[in-house]
Amino acid sequence: MAKSNIYRFCTGPWNWSAGQDPYGPPTRTEISFDRKLAELKKIGFEAMMFHDDDAVPDIDGKSGAQVLKEAKELKKRLDGEGITAEMVAPRLWFHPNTVDGGYTSNDPKNRQYAIDRSRRSIDIANVLGTDLLVLWLAREGTYIRESKSGRRSVDLLVAALDAMLGHDKKIRLSIEPKPNEPMDVAYVPTIGHALAVAQLTRDPKRVGCLIESAHAILAGLDPADEIDFAMAFGKLWSLHLNDQNGLKFDQDKPFGSSNLRVAFNQVRALERNGYGQKGEYVCFDVHPFRTTQPEQWSAHLSNSRDTFLRLLEKSRSYPEKQAERLIADRNYQDLDQLVIEHLLGGK
């Protein structure tokens, strides 16, 4: 089994949420970006991921020159804290122009807006020193199936990806699939869909994917299988670990919160595939519970990292030879118990 280098951890500024959910207002005071940035190293994180308007607030109201100026100022702040920018992602799903989708909108002006903003995000990524642009295709789907053609939407997605690839010869595009929410049904719901679309682009080698645990669970899939699948193609370039309690709205629970065994198998999949050996980060896209008190403002992040490291120990101490014998005998009953006892710490 391939052994990874020491894992490096990452999160985003949105992962310190104020407690707002789809059904209620904030329950805590918003935390300043400066405080979030200063906290990262204290809790064992080395990188931060950014939406374009996290890096440059009110991005649509600023000129290209102003956007680059503020991105350079952010880069200085990151360097001062010893923090790396892991990726940049255009936040297309917030803007009125993307209410019917960005790249697949039925309005050509809105499609152009989405492409232009994505190009600007690439420019920000270049300034921040990352070659990774993450694309969460949030509204690339439909509420009403008759409103769009699935085939035409695939063509429009590929055209948008090609425009981004043509804008910069070094940028890598990492597609983050999700089967639903906010759209009723998405056009790219799984890693298989993302990698298939990649093959239609002008440079498939520069189009990969990002897996989020909760998104895989919402698609009825096991996140560990999605990790193995993506890494079989060499295309897992980023990772959002969290947890999800069934087919509900996207919960972004702390890693291992709902199903420790599913979390364990994700860590094993990362280990056996050597994730991190090419500089990839383990990112936690988790949120504090709505009831969390202000003094616990980073506990969901440090807890997720601690759980990952404990499960990493469990993965590396897993009784492989014993498991192999049980597998050879197809004794899956005892194999099942072996895993349970290993996670429980043995009899």
C-alpha positions as a printed Julia matrix, in Angstrom:
347×3 Matrix{Float64}:
   0.0     0.0     0.0
   1.39    3.39   -1.0
   2.34    5.56    1.95
   1.55    9.23    1.68
   3.77   12.04    2.81
   2.62   14.0     5.83
  -0.81   15.41    5.02
  -1.36   19.15    4.79
  -4.68   20.69    5.75
  -6.82   23.47    4.33
 -10.16   25.17    4.83
 -12.07   28.18    3.55
 -13.17   31.4     5.22
 -16.82   30.34    4.76
 -16.21   27.38    7.06
 -16.47   29.68   10.06
 -20.15   30.28    9.62
 -22.4    32.45   11.78
 -24.98   29.69   12.18
 -27.4    30.63    9.42
 -29.06   27.68    7.69
 -31.78   27.38    5.01
 -34.4    27.71    7.71
 -33.14   30.39   10.06
 -30.97   33.5    10.58
 -27.45   33.69   12.06
 -26.95   32.64   15.66
 -23.45   34.06   16.15
 -21.55   37.22   15.28
 -19.6    37.03   12.02
 -15.84   36.62   12.47
 -13.4    38.89   10.67
 -11.22   37.53    7.89
  -8.08   38.67    9.73
  -9.0    36.56   12.74
  -9.71   33.53   10.57
  -6.38   33.9     8.81
  -4.49   34.24   12.08
  -6.23   31.16   13.5
  -5.23   28.74   10.73
  -1.71   27.88   11.85
  -2.84   27.59   15.48
  -5.21   24.73   14.58
  -2.76   22.95   12.27
  -3.82   24.26    8.85
  -1.4    25.46    6.18
  -3.66   26.68    3.39
  -6.88   28.52    2.69
  -9.23   28.07   -0.26
 -11.04   31.07   -1.73
 -14.08   31.99   -3.71
 -13.22   34.85   -6.02
 -15.19   37.3    -3.87
 -13.53   36.0    -0.7
 -10.24   37.11   -2.24
 -11.65   40.35   -3.7
 -14.95   41.43   -2.09
 -17.55   43.07   -4.34
 -15.63   41.78   -7.33
 -18.26   42.7    -9.93
 -18.08   46.37   -9.02
 -14.33   46.66   -9.58
 -12.14   47.09  -12.63
  -9.71   44.41  -13.72
  -6.81   46.53  -12.46
  -8.45   46.99   -9.04
  -9.14   43.25   -8.77
  -5.48   42.44   -9.43
  -4.34   45.14   -6.97
  -6.46   43.71   -4.16
  -5.41   40.16   -5.02
  -1.76   41.22   -4.67
  -2.54   42.77   -1.29
  -4.13   39.51   -0.18
  -1.08   37.57   -1.35
   1.11   39.71    0.89
  -1.16   39.01    3.86
  -1.08   35.27    3.17
   2.7    35.3     2.87
   2.93   37.21    6.13
   0.99   34.47    7.93
   2.78   31.63    6.12
  -0.49   30.51    4.5
  -0.85   29.15    0.96
  -3.82   29.78   -1.32
  -5.01   26.29   -2.27
  -7.51   27.25   -4.96
  -9.87   29.91   -6.27
 -13.5    29.27   -7.29
 -15.85   31.68   -9.1
 -18.95   32.13   -6.91
 -21.43   32.15   -9.78
 -24.51   30.89   -7.95
 -25.03   34.11   -5.92
 -25.36   36.54   -8.81
 -28.73   37.45  -10.42
 -27.21   36.69  -13.83
 -26.9    33.02  -12.84
 -30.41   32.4   -11.54
 -30.98   30.05  -14.51
 -27.44   28.68  -14.46
 -24.17   30.25  -15.46
 -22.5    28.33  -18.25
 -25.78   26.63  -19.23
 -28.12   29.61  -18.9
 -30.67   30.06  -21.67
 -29.57   33.71  -21.88
 -26.33   34.13  -23.91
 -25.48   37.35  -22.04
 -25.59   35.46  -18.75
 -23.43   32.69  -20.17
 -20.87   35.28  -21.19
 -20.99   36.82  -17.72
 -20.18   33.42  -16.18
 -17.23   32.87  -18.52
 -15.88   36.39  -18.0
 -16.07   36.06  -14.23
 -14.34   32.67  -14.41
 -11.52   34.23  -16.43
 -11.18   36.92  -13.79
 -10.99   34.19  -11.13
  -8.12   32.63  -13.06
  -6.31   35.97  -12.98
  -6.79   36.07   -9.18
  -5.48   32.51   -8.88
  -2.35   33.47  -10.78
  -1.68   36.36   -8.4
  -2.29   34.18   -5.34
   0.12   31.54   -6.62
  -2.25   28.66   -7.29
  -2.92   26.93  -10.6
  -6.18   25.37   -9.4
  -9.59   26.76  -10.33
 -12.45   24.85   -8.69
 -15.8    24.79  -10.44
 -18.8    23.94   -8.31
 -21.43   23.77  -11.04
 -24.11   24.79   -8.58
 -26.85   26.03  -10.92
 -25.82   24.05  -13.99
 -28.99   21.98  -14.09
 -32.72   22.56  -14.23
 -35.82   22.87  -12.13
 -37.96   21.97  -15.16
 -36.47   19.37  -17.49
 -38.23   20.77  -20.54
 -36.56   24.17  -20.04
 -33.18   22.97  -21.3
 -31.66   20.33  -23.53
 -29.22   18.09  -21.67
 -27.12   17.59  -24.79
 -26.97   21.32  -25.51
 -26.03   21.98  -21.88
 -23.11   19.57  -22.13
 -21.93   21.41  -25.24
 -22.23   24.74  -23.41
 -20.28   23.42  -20.43
 -17.49   22.19  -22.68
 -17.4    25.55  -24.49
 -17.06   27.34  -21.13
 -14.3    25.0   -19.97
 -12.48   25.49  -23.26
 -12.69   29.28  -22.83
 -11.07   28.97  -19.4
  -8.37   26.6   -20.62
  -7.64   28.98  -23.48
  -7.39   31.96  -21.11
  -4.37   30.5   -19.31
  -2.07   27.68  -20.44
  -1.2    26.53  -16.9
  -4.53   26.66  -15.09
  -6.09   23.36  -14.02
  -9.87   23.09  -13.73
 -11.2    20.95  -10.91
 -14.91   20.12  -11.2
 -16.79   19.61   -7.93
 -19.91   17.53   -8.65
 -23.12   17.53   -6.66
 -26.34   15.72   -7.6
 -28.8    18.33   -6.33
 -29.15   21.6    -4.42
 -29.62   24.33   -5.32
 -30.94   22.91   -8.6
 -33.49   20.12   -8.62
 -31.21   17.96  -10.78
 -27.63   18.74  -11.85
 -26.01   18.0   -15.2
 -22.74   16.85  -13.58
 -23.85   14.96  -10.46
 -20.92   12.57   -9.92
 -17.18   12.18  -10.47
 -17.87    9.91  -13.43
 -19.83   12.7   -15.12
 -17.08   15.22  -14.37
 -14.34   13.04  -15.84
 -16.45   12.26  -18.9
 -17.01   15.97  -19.58
 -13.26   16.53  -19.16
 -12.59   14.25  -22.13
 -14.59   16.52  -24.43
 -12.48   19.61  -23.7
  -9.58   21.04  -25.67
  -7.08   19.83  -23.03
  -8.43   16.91  -20.94
  -5.16   16.65  -19.02
  -5.94   19.97  -17.33
  -9.48   19.09  -16.27
  -9.87   17.01  -13.12
 -12.11   16.92  -10.1
 -12.71   17.67   -6.46
 -14.6    15.2    -4.29
 -16.78   16.26   -1.37
 -17.86   13.52    1.02
 -21.38   14.88    1.49
 -21.97   15.3    -2.24
 -21.08   11.66   -2.88
 -23.4    10.54   -0.09
 -26.2    12.69   -1.52
 -25.75   10.83   -4.81
 -26.15    7.52   -2.97
 -22.47    6.69   -3.42
 -19.63    5.82   -1.06
 -17.06    8.66   -0.95
 -14.21    6.12   -0.72
 -15.27    4.6    -4.04
 -15.39    8.05   -5.61
 -11.85    8.72   -4.32
 -10.56    5.44   -5.74
 -12.31    6.1    -9.05
 -10.89    9.61   -9.46
  -7.39    8.56   -8.47
  -7.47    5.66  -10.93
  -7.47    8.42  -13.57
  -4.95   10.59  -11.7
  -7.59   13.31  -11.49
  -8.25   13.93   -7.79
  -6.72   17.37   -7.36
  -8.56   18.56   -4.27
 -10.78   17.17   -1.57
 -13.55   18.38    0.74
 -13.94   16.04    3.68
 -17.06   16.35    5.83
 -20.05   14.19    6.73
 -23.7    13.89    5.86
 -26.62   12.24    7.61
 -28.47   10.69    4.7
 -30.31   12.34    1.82
 -31.04   15.69    3.44
 -29.84   19.16    2.54
 -26.06   19.56    2.41
 -25.11   19.48    6.1
 -21.29   19.91    6.05
 -20.98   18.1     9.36
 -17.52   17.58   10.93
 -15.57   14.74    9.36
 -16.61   11.38   10.84
 -19.54   12.93   12.69
 -22.25   10.66   11.23
 -20.43    7.55   10.05
 -16.97    6.82   11.39
 -16.56    3.72    9.23
 -17.3     5.64    6.02
 -14.73    8.23    7.15
 -12.19    5.48    7.88
 -12.57    4.07    4.39
 -12.04    7.5     2.87
  -8.74    7.83    4.71
  -7.73    4.33    3.6
  -8.53    5.22   -0.02
  -6.39    8.35    0.2
  -3.55    6.34    1.72
  -3.53    3.52   -0.78
  -3.57    5.96   -3.69
  -0.82    8.21   -2.34
  -2.96   11.33   -2.13
  -0.87   14.33   -1.11
   2.36   13.16   -2.71
   1.95   15.73   -5.5
   1.17   18.57   -3.12
  -2.6    18.09   -2.82
  -4.25   19.35    0.35
  -6.84   17.71    2.57
  -9.54   20.37    2.85
 -12.37   20.29    5.37
 -15.59   21.87    4.11
 -17.34   21.73    7.47
 -19.47   24.14    9.47
 -20.01   24.57   13.21
 -23.37   23.44   14.48
 -26.04   26.12   14.72
 -25.9    25.89   18.53
 -22.11   26.32   18.73
 -21.01   29.04   21.13
 -18.56   31.75   20.0
 -15.75   30.41   22.2
 -15.91   27.11   20.25
 -15.58   28.9    16.91
 -12.82   26.67   15.49
 -13.61   23.37   17.21
 -15.33   21.84   14.17
 -12.15   22.35   12.15
  -9.65   21.13   14.74
 -11.95   18.2    15.56
 -12.16   17.2    11.88
  -8.38   17.32   11.56
  -7.93   15.31   14.78
 -10.43   12.7    13.57
  -8.59   12.43   10.25
  -5.26   11.89   12.01
  -6.71    9.29   14.37
  -8.23    7.45   11.44
  -4.9     7.72    9.63
  -3.32    5.85   12.54
  -6.09    3.26   12.28
  -5.5     2.94    8.55
  -1.77    2.42    8.97
  -2.23   -0.11   11.76
  -5.01   -2.02    9.99
  -4.28   -5.8    10.09
  -3.79   -6.14    6.34
  -2.52   -9.74    6.32
  -5.36  -10.96    8.48
  -7.84   -9.13    6.3
  -6.28  -10.6     3.14
  -6.73  -14.13    4.49
 -10.38  -13.47    5.25
 -10.88  -11.98    1.79
  -9.23  -14.98    0.15
 -11.64  -17.25    2.04
 -14.54  -14.9     1.23
 -15.17  -14.8     4.94
 -16.76  -11.38    4.82
 -18.62  -11.91    8.08
 -15.4   -12.06   10.06
 -13.91   -9.32    7.89
 -16.8    -7.08    8.87
 -16.16   -7.77   12.53
 -12.42   -7.27   12.07
 -13.05   -3.74   10.83
 -15.46   -3.0    13.67
 -13.08   -4.28   16.33
 -10.18   -2.4    14.79
 -12.13    0.85   14.96
 -13.22    0.09   18.5
  -9.63   -0.61   19.52
  -9.81   -4.39   19.7
 -11.37   -6.71   22.26
